[in-house]
């Protein structure tokens, strides 16, 4: 009887069904899970300056207060600078969208005059550049609703930082092998902290450079496009591409073809240099994830948790990979998630 129940509980079908149920529950409760995960990862970043202040003999409660006040000051300062531009852009977006649609219609008409057999109505439905501007304004408008959870996220961060010192002791009590358990938990924290810290710094640099370049070109709402570049840079693979599309279209309407080409060149140059040179050097050993897994993780976590899932797809997958590496039965999944270099190292270790 015990053997049958043991084989039943370890059946791959049962495990697969359990995973599906868990994922469905996460999707159903995404309004709660997403803010919690966002707060958790922000707390992981903020725990580093808190621990530094504690090592400098600053009381824990005062360290947390100082770090949180610094974060709030940065958040409020950015809101004051960007808020008025966002409001003006959302008001002017329909006008620029209509101008862009008119330019597209004249372009299609010119193609027809050159002898191309095109159905302008069908092309207008398939390719509507004005919708890009409208969608961008809508996404920026949704930032307000995303910030509606600010107080919930703030209090979760506060209590996580207050409990940070006790997590290690609780883990020792609840685990049989405290050293091994704490080792991989610490590895998860370090990996996520390293990734998010570097990604934040790179996103800030990207946003500043975009803002300066568009100001020189003469594109209006440069601070808005810089904000979009900063935020979407957290989304791997496609984030920087998505950030450039509305900016180039807006430059086309406002400053013409020359300004649009200059804007396109700026985005291509910055994304090439920062994405292929600066970021890999700053990341050091890398994410430990294959490029295909990074893209699939973006789709998966975005589908599961929405916008927050897209922003946190890489750290969530990194944490999952580290957890899977701890068990012999699931280590093969971690190998599939990892890079070719890691697979070669494991193969050499097995041969040795």
Buried (B, 14 or more C-beta within 10 A) or exposed (E): EEEEEEEEEEEEEEEEEEEEEEEEEBBEEBEEBBBBBBBBBBBBBBBBBBBEBBEEEBEBEEBBBBBBEEBEEEEEEEEEEBEEBBEEBBEBBEEBBBBBBEBBEEEBEEBEEEEEEEEEEEBBEEEBBBEBBBEBBEBBBEBEEBEEBEEBBBEBBBEBBEEBEEBEEEBEEEEEEBEEBBEBBEBBBEBBBBBBBBBBEBBEBBBEBBBEBBEEBEBBBBBBBBBBBBBBBBBBBEBBEBBBBBBBBBBBBBBEEEBBBBBBEBBBEBBEEBBEEBBEEBBEEEBBBBEEBBBBBBBBBBEBBBBBBBBBBBBBBBBBBBBBBBEEEBEEBBBEBBBEEBEEEBEEEEEE
